């Protein structure tokens, strides 16, 4: 009998250990290979639809909550869930869903100003989190979200989907191997048409919209129709301009190519909102340079119609109509990598295929077969942060770069945009500014003499403290004044 009891005791002990390692804090359930994972999707008007579609396709994943302050968004998903055979609960306040001990994760596709706070609340409630890009609205709250995820041992995936692909990893490894010599400039390009949003009068929000919840951590202000649902991107209280919207994807890839890069030594950004006067506040055209020592990271935003091709990628004809061009270009000592090809110096008209990397293991992505959402779910089951392709810490650094660019721009001053305008001591940024002027005149048909732009301050960083050196004005913008009930803490307890 003693032997039998001892054997039974060991089995019980092993089972208890499994629950401790693999279970969620909220429920203690073991997330085995065939265990159903219950997800709540928050913010379902735009990008949230892609979240819903992704999870509906997955075996053993069930969407149990739809969360949005605007109840008008719920109805358009009714048929999808009828087909799926389950009906999720619909709530306006994410906190109602987080109280549910059976909920395993939240998937966040809200406006940017909610991303970090909702991530923090989710982690504190014992939920895993998928958070869209950028994972923060400012630098401070991004760091707090990272520390909260670590404290509560949560799996948090950032929505930079290129991390689940192979090409970004390959270019990063080629740079690390020194295949083309030193990486001199890593460049992100966000040439994406963003027309005027006009001006909308303030007034009463629609009855179906809980505007207090929609505002959340942002400052109190009146409703207008340019906020709900998309144009919030172009207002400082809610969005981060296109550098933090589309651009964060290319920013992430550009930083990835610099071995071990986190935050830069300094940042400087110039630009403006050219071509129209509307209610928007963020720049629609912007050039930013980040100093990483041997390597510079340069980021270009164009929101007006663009026909100017980027030079150094062979002889390309100028397109007849404006085109969006979103991507990355890497300038090495021996030539340029762009469009998944290598353009050797002096032989730009004869591009070559990219060679294989020396360490093929560096190209391996986490479980999920290249699907970013599937990778998140797989990492939830293994409970291994290293299985995530885009852990929240990587998301924090790439998102922070977008914020740093905007901070330099916002604390800058207006100046005339002339043919003689340069960036002192920086030939790379000066060349980019010259091409921006050409774009504004030739593509957009603007007269330089009628234009003013904003010259950002050069901000020097204390990378360890994630603050600026001797610049109180800029440091104040690293965080924000949060509304009562929606505060991001100063520190993680």
N, C-alpha and C positions, 0 to 999 in steps of 0.2 A: 504493500500500500504506500509506503514511503517513496518508492521509486515512481509510482504512478502520479502521486501528488506533485513530486518534483518536476516531472515531465510536463504536467499540466501548468504548473507555475511558470516554467520557462516559456511555454507557448504564449501565456497571457502577457508575460513581460515583453516578449518580442512584438506582440500586437500593439501594446501600449506605446512602445518606442516608435513604431511605424506611424501612429497617429500624431505623435509629437513632431515628427520630422515633416510629414507630408500634408497634414491637415491645415485648414485655415483657422486663424484665431477666432473667427466668428462662430464657426460651427464645429470644428474638430473633425470634420469629415475627411476621410482619406480620398485624395483625388487620384484614384487609380486610372488605369488605361481606359476603362470603360465606364467610369463614373461621370454622371452628367454634371457639367459646370454651368452654373446659373449666372447670367450676365445682365446688368442693367445698362442701357445705352442712354447717355445724357447729351442732349442737344441734337435734335433729329431733323432739323429743317434742311440742312445742306449736306455737309460731309457725314453727318450721322447716318444718312441713308446707306453709304458705303459700309459703315460698321454693321448695320443691320443685315445687309446682303451677305457680308462675309460670314457672320456667325450663323445665319440661317442655313448656309451650305455645309456647316460642320456637323459631323456625327458627335453625339454626346455633348453638345453645347446647346443651351436653351436660353433665349432672351426672355427674362421674367419681368423686366421693368422697362418702360419707355418714360423718359424724364425730360420735360421741357416746360418752361414758364408759359409758353403759348400753346393752349390746348387745341388750337386749329391744326397743329402739326400731326396730331395722333391719327386722324381719320384716313390719311393717305396710305397708311400701312396696314389697314384692316384686312384687305384681300391677301396680302403676303402671309399674314399670320393664320388666316383661315386655311391656306394651303399647307402651312407648316404644321397645323394641328395643335397649336397652343395659343392662348390669348394672354399676353403680358398685361400686368397692371400698368396703368398710366397715372403718373403723379407729376406735379409741377415743381415740387421741392425735393432735391436729391436727398435731403436728410431723412425723408420718409423711407426711401428705399434702403438707405444705409442702416436703418434700425433692424432690417430683416436679417436674421441670423442665417437664413438659407441662401442669401445672396453671396456669391463668391467673388465677383469682380464688377467694377464699373468701367465703362468704355466712354471716354469723354470727347465730345465733338462740339462743345459749346464755344461761344466767343472767347477770345484769348484771355480776357481779364478774369475769367473763372477757372482757367486751367490749373493753376497751382493750388488754389484754395480747395478745389474739389478733389485734387490728388491728395492733399494733406488730410482732408476729412475722410477720404476713402481708406487711406493707410491706417489712420487712427481707429477706424471701425473694423479693421482686420480684413479689408478687401484688397485684392490685387487690382492694378489699374493699367489700362491702356489710355494714354493721354495724347491728344493730337498736338501737332506742332503749331507754334512754339509752345513748349511745355510751361512757359511762364509769361507774364506780362511785364515783369521787371526782374533785375538780376537778383535782388535779395530774396524774393519769394521763390525763385527757382532753387536757390541754395537750401532754403528751409524745406522745400518739397523733397529734395534729395536726402537730407538728413532724417526727415520723418520716415521716408521709405526704408532707410537703413535701420532706424530704431525699431520699427515694427516688423522688420524682415519681410517686406512685401516685394512682390514681383511687379515692376513698373516698366512698361514698354513705351518708348517715345515714337510718335508717328512720322519718323523720317524713314520712309519705306526703302530708300536706296540701300540702307544698311542690310537689308535682306537679299540684295542682289550681289552679283559677282564683280561688276566692273569697277565700282568704287574701291572695293577691297584690292583688286588687281593693281590699279593705279597707285594706291597707297603703298603697296608692297614694292612696286617698281621704283618708287621714289625712295623708299627705305633701303633698297638694294643699291641705289646709286646707278641704275642701269643707263640713264641718260645724263649722268653728271649731277651736279647740284640742282635742286629745285629752287629757282630764283623767284618766280611769282606763281602763286596759285590763285586762279581767278574764277569768280562766280558771276554769271550773267543772268539777269532777269529782265529781259526785254518783253514786256507783256502789256498789251493795250489796255489802258484804264481810262475810259472817257469820263467826262464831267458827271458828277452825281447831282448837280443842280443845288437848289436850296429848298428845304422842306420846312414849313412853319411848325412851331411848337403847338402842342395841343394835348388832348386827352388820349391815352393809349386805348387800343381796342379792348373791349370787355373781356375777351378771352386771354389777354396778356397780363400776367402778374408782373408789372413793370418794376416793382420793388425787388422781386427775385431776379429779374433780368439784370438790373443794375448790380446787385450783389455787392462785391467789394469796391465798386467804383463810386465816385462822389455823387451826391444827390444832384439831379438836374432834370429839366423837363423832357418829356417824350417828343420825338419827331420821327417821321417815317424813314429817314435815312439811317436810323439805327437798327430797326427790325425789318429785314433779317440779314442783310449782307454788308451794307456800306459802313457798318461799324468799324470795319478794317481801317478806314481812313481817318479815324478820330483817336487822339492820344489816350483818352480815358479807357478805351476798349480794345483797340488794335495796335499794330506796330508797323503800319504801312506795308508795301509789297516786299520789302526786305525781310519782314517777319511773317509774311504770308506765304507766297510762293517761294521767296528767296531763301528761306531757312533751309530748304532742301539742298540748294546749291551751296549755301554757306557750310553746311555739314560736310559735304563732299570735299569742298575746298580745304577745310580744316583737317579732314581725315588724311589728306595727302602729306601733311607736315608731321613727321614722326613725333609722337608724344605731345602734340600741341594741345594746350588747354586755352588759357586766355593770353592775349598778346602783351607786349611791352607798352604799346601806345596805340591810339586810334585817332583818326581825323576823317571827317565826313563833310562834303559840300554838296549842295543841290538846291532844289526848289520845287514848287508846285507850278509848273509852267503851262501855258497854252490856254488856260481858262481860269475863271474865278468862280469857286463854288463853296459849298459848306465844308468840304474836306480840309483836314489840317496836315496830314502827313505829306512827305515829299513824293512827287510822282517821277522825279528824275534825281539820281543820287550817285555820287562816286565816293567810296570809302576805302581807305587804306589802313591795314593793320600791320604793325611791325612785329615780326617774329624772329628778329635777328637776321640770320642768313637768308631767310625767306620772307617775302611780303605776301600778304593775302589782300587781294584787291577785289572789291565788289561793285558791280554796276547795275543800277536800276534804271529802266526806261519805261515810262507809262504812256508816252505818246506814240503815234504810228512810226514804226522804224523800218527803214529799208537798208540801212548801212550795215554791210556784213562785217563780222569781226576779222581783222587782218591776220595774216600768218597761217592760214589754213588752205593754201593753194589758191588758184585763180578761180574765184567764184563770181558769177555774174550778179549784178545788183538786181534783186527781184523787182518785177513790175509793180507789185502791190505790197503794202506793209505786211510784215510777218512777225509772229512771236518767235523769239529765240531764247530758250531757257536752257542753261547748261553750264559746263565748266571748261576751262582751258588752262593747261599747265605748261609753264615756260621753264624749260630746263637749259642747262649750259649747251647741250647738243641739239636742241630743237624744241618743238612744241607738240604736246599731246592734246588732241581734240577730236571729238566725234569717234572715239575709240581707235584712232590712228596716230601714228607718229610722223610729224613733218620735219625732216632733218634740216638743220640750219644750212642755208644755201641751196637746198633742194626741195623747197616747199611745194613745188608742183609734182613731186614724186613721193606721195605718202606711203608709209610702210605699215604692215600689220604690227600690232604690239607683240613683243616676244613673251614667252612664258616666264613666270617668276621663278626664282630659285627655290623658294619654299612654298610648295603647293598647299601645305596645311594651312597657310595664312589665308587662303581663299575659302576655306570651309565656313559655311554659315551654320547657325544653330538649327535645331530641329524645326520642322515645319515646311520643308520643301520649297523654300524661297517665298512663301506666303507670310507676310508680316504679321497678320492676325493669327494665323496658325502657329507661328513661332511663339507668340505671346501665350497662347493656350498650352502649347507643349511645355513651355517653361513653368507655367503654373503647376503642371503635373510633376515636373522634376524638382521644383523648388530651388533651382540653381540659377542665380543671377547671371552666371557666365553663359548660360544657354540663350539669353536674350541677345538678339542682334542689335538692338538699340536701347540699351539700358538708360535709365533716367539721367545718370551722370553725364553721358555723352550728349543727351538732349539738352541738359543744362548749359553745357559749354557752347554748343552751337547756337542755342537760343540767345544766350548772353551776348554773343558777338553782334547779333541783330540789334539788341538793346543798346550796346555800346556805340554802335554807329549812329543810332537815333539820338543818343544823349549828346554826342559831339555836335551833331546838327542842331539840336534844340538850344544848346547854350551858345551857339554862334551868333553872328551878326550879319545883317544884310549888306550887300555890296553890288556894284554894277558888274554885269557879266560881259567882259570885253575879250577881244582877240589876244590881249597881252596877259590875261589872267593865268598865273601859274601856281603850282604848289611848291613852295620854296624847298629846295634840297631834295626833291622827289621827282625824278624824271618819269617814273612809271605812272604816278598819279597825274602828273602834268599832261602826259600823253592821253590818258583816259579822259581828262577834262577837255582836251582839245577835240577829241572825237565826239564828246557830248555836245559841244558847241556846234560842230558840224551837223550832228543829228538834229539839233533844234532848228537850225537854219534850213538845211536841205530837205530833211524828212518832214518836219512839222511846219515849215514855212514861216518861222518866227523871225523877227528882227532883233538882233542882239541888243541894239541900243535901247530897246523897249523892255529888256529883261533885267531883273535883279535876282541874285541867288543868295543863299545863306552859306556863309563860310564858317564851318564848325571849328571849335577850339581843338587843338591837339591835346588830348588827354592822356596822361601817363598813369599807368596802373600799378597798384600794389596787388600782384596776382594772388598772393596768399590770403590777403584779407578781402579780395574782390572789391576794392575801393579805389578811388582816384587819389593821386598824391597831391595834397595841398590845393584842392578844388572843392570847396563846400557847396557851391552852386550845382556842380555836376553830381556830387555825392548825394545830394538831397533827392535827385531823380532816380537813384538806384532802388528806391522803394516808393511807397505812396502812403497817403493818409487813408486808412481803411474805414469804411462805415461800420457803426456798431452792429455787432452780430455777424460780421463778415470779415473779421480781422485775421490776417496772417501774423503769427507770432514773431517777435523779434528774435527769439531763440527757441530751439527745441529742448523741452525740459528733460 
